[in-house]
Amino acid sequence: MRKQTFQIEIDAPSWLVFDIIHDYQRRLDWDSLLSKAQVLEPNTQAAVGVCTRCVGKWSSGWMVMDTRYVSFDRGRVAAVTLINRPWLFESFHATIRHETITENRSRVIYIYSFACRPKWLGWLSEPIVNCLLLRETRKRLHALRDYIDRSAQQNLVPSPLRGEG
């Protein structure tokens, strides 16, 4: 099983970044990897035990990943585990930690681990998949940061600089 960590600092409080990441109504506004993102019925928002479906774009072969939240502590940490069996992954787990740097700045730490299918070919496929996942993770988190910056400038999200939130 491969494990990787990537982190980024964002000019927004951790609770705001957390809320944006787990708001599936606006997930496609910033997430560069996905063509579809939804909370699965009967639920309407992310929480422990809630299942979600994320569908990649053409670059990921339209891969469908159904996950279940195993941890959800607003502004601090959320974690998911894969519950379906897409063509590439035997297993996949992701944790997003949020750390407060200052009142108006936070750090997002994205940690993932995975094993590829078929298992016997993992020694060859997993280093390649890890490079691709790390590149996409960087791209996604930079897109998240840019989305939050643009949204704050357009007054679409509460601005910590204006004392909102």
C-alpha positions in Angstrom: 0.0 0.0 0.0 1.3 3.4 -1.0 0.9 6.5 1.2 1.4 10.2 0.3 1.0 13.6 1.9 0.6 17.0 0.4 -0.1 20.3 2.1 -1.0 23.8 1.2 -1.6 27.1 3.0 -4.7 29.1 2.2 -5.7 32.6 3.2 -8.9 31.6 5.0 -9.8 30.1 8.3 -9.8 26.3 8.6 -13.6 26.1 9.2 -14.3 27.9 5.9 -11.9 25.8 3.9 -13.4 22.6 5.5 -16.9 23.7 4.7 -16.0 24.4 1.0 -14.3 21.1 0.5 -17.2 19.1 1.9 -19.9 21.2 0.2 -20.9 18.9 -2.7 -23.2 21.5 -4.1 -20.2 23.6 -5.1 -17.5 20.9 -5.4 -17.3 21.1 -9.1 -16.7 24.9 -8.9 -13.2 24.2 -7.8 -12.3 20.5 -8.0 -10.2 20.0 -11.2 -10.4 16.2 -11.1 -14.1 15.6 -11.1 -17.0 15.7 -13.6 -19.6 14.7 -10.9 -19.7 14.9 -7.1 -22.7 14.1 -5.0 -23.8 13.0 -1.5 -25.7 9.7 -1.9 -29.3 9.4 -0.7 -30.9 9.5 1.7 -28.4 12.1 3.0 -27.9 15.6 1.8 -24.6 16.7 3.3 -21.3 15.1 4.4 -21.1 13.6 7.9 -19.8 10.4 9.6 -21.3 7.4 7.9 -22.5 9.4 4.8 -21.6 8.0 1.4 -20.6 10.1 -1.6 -19.9 9.5 -5.3 -17.2 11.2 -7.2 -16.7 10.7 -10.9 -13.5 11.6 -12.6 -13.0 13.4 -15.9 -11.8 11.7 -19.1 -8.2 11.9 -17.9 -9.0 9.4 -15.2 -11.2 7.2 -17.4 -14.4 8.5 -15.9 -13.6 6.4 -12.8 -16.4 6.3 -10.2 -15.3 6.3 -6.6 -17.9 5.7 -3.9 -16.7 6.6 -0.4 -18.0 6.6 3.1 -17.0 9.3 5.7 -15.3 7.6 8.6 -14.4 10.8 10.4 -15.9 14.3 10.2 -14.9 17.0 12.7 -15.7 20.4 11.2 -12.7 22.6 10.8 -10.3 19.9 11.9 -10.4 16.6 10.0 -12.4 14.5 7.7 -11.6 11.0 6.4 -13.1 8.7 3.8 -12.7 5.1 2.7 -13.5 3.6 -0.6 -16.6 1.3 -0.6 -16.9 0.3 -4.3 -14.3 -1.4 -6.5 -13.3 0.8 -9.4 -11.1 -0.7 -12.1 -7.8 0.8 -10.7 -8.0 0.6 -6.9 -8.1 -2.4 -4.5 -8.4 0.1 -1.7 -8.2 3.9 -1.2 -8.3 6.0 1.9 -8.0 9.8 2.3 -7.8 12.1 5.2 -7.9 15.9 5.1 -6.5 17.7 8.1 -6.9 21.4 8.8 -4.6 23.4 10.9 -5.0 27.0 12.0 -2.0 29.1 11.3 -3.5 32.5 12.2 -7.1 33.6 12.5 -7.2 34.2 8.7 -4.8 31.6 7.4 -4.9 27.8 7.6 -3.0 24.7 6.3 -4.7 21.8 4.5 -2.9 18.5 4.8 -4.2 15.8 2.4 -3.1 12.3 3.1 -4.0 9.3 1.0 -3.1 5.7 0.8 -4.1 3.1 -1.8 -3.4 -0.2 -3.3 -3.9 -0.9 -7.0 -5.6 -3.8 -8.8 -4.5 -6.4 -9.5 -2.4 -6.8 -6.4 0.3 -8.9 -8.0 1.1 -6.0 -10.3 1.1 -3.4 -7.6 4.9 -3.2 -7.5 4.8 -1.8 -11.0 1.5 0.2 -11.1 1.6 1.8 -7.7 4.6 4.1 -8.2 3.1 5.3 -11.4 -0.3 5.8 -10.0 1.2 7.6 -6.9 3.0 10.1 -9.2 -0.3 10.8 -11.0 -2.3 11.1 -7.8 0.2 13.4 -6.3 0.2 15.6 -9.4 -3.6 15.7 -9.3 -3.7 16.4 -5.6 -1.4 19.4 -6.0 -3.6 20.6 -8.9 -6.8 20.2 -6.9 -5.6 21.9 -3.8 -4.2 24.8 -5.8 -7.5 25.1 -7.5 -9.2 25.1 -4.1 -7.0 27.9 -2.9 -7.6 29.9 -6.1 -11.3 29.4 -5.8 -11.4 30.6 -2.2 -9.3 33.7 -3.2 -11.6 34.5 -6.1 -14.7 33.9 -4.0 -13.5 36.2 -1.2 -12.7 38.9 -3.7 -16.2 38.6 -5.2 -17.9 38.4 -1.8 -19.2 34.9 -2.5 -17.8 33.4 0.7 -17.4 35.0 4.1 -14.2 37.0 4.2 -12.2 36.7 7.4 -10.6 40.0 6.5 -14.1 41.7 6.9 -14.7 39.9 10.2 -17.5 37.6 8.7 -18.0 34.0 9.6 
